[in-house]
């Protein structure tokens, strides 16, 4: 979301996902596991892969290897 400049509200509306679901995903609430459908909607709206949703900045930074 940050890289794309998208707010939680915009993601919720654009991906047709409840705002509470977006909040849980962003905050990485323990025990919460979004459905595959939700993940696909979010990834599609953001224009990224499912893998991109769960890749940390540390893993993306080639200088950290």
N, C-alpha and C positions, 0 to 999 in steps of 0.2 A: 504494500500500500504506500509506504513512504517513498519508494523509488518511483512509483507511478503518480504520486501526488494525489492520492485518493483518500478521502476521509472514510471513517467507519460508516457513516450515514450514506455516503455515495455508493460504497461497496454493497451495503445492504439493499439499497434500491436497485442498483445496476445488475446485481447478481440474483435478485429476487430471493434474498435470504433474510430471515428475521434479524433485527439489530442485536438482539440478545445472543444469537448464534455467532454473529461477527465478533461481539465483545469477548465471548468465551474463547474463540479461536485466537484472537489477538493477544489476549491475556494468558493464553495457554493454561487454562483452568485444569487442575489435576482431576482426572477421572472423566473429563469431557472428551468425547471422540466424535467429530462430525461425520456425517454419512458421506459415502462416496459421491452421491449426487450433489451434496453441498460443496464438497471440495472441487468437483468438476465445474460447477457454476461459478465459483470464486475464481478458479484458474482461468476459465474462459473469459470472464469479465476483465480480469487483469491482463490477459494476453500472455500468460505464462504456463509452464508445465506444472503438473502435480509435484514433480521433484523440486521445482523452483520454490514452491510454497514452503517446503520444509528444509531448504538448504540454508544454513546459517551464514552470516556475513563472513565468519571465520573460514568456512569451507570455500567461499567464493573468492577469497583474497589469495592470489597466487604467491604473494610475498611471504605468506605465513607457512608455506610448505618447506 
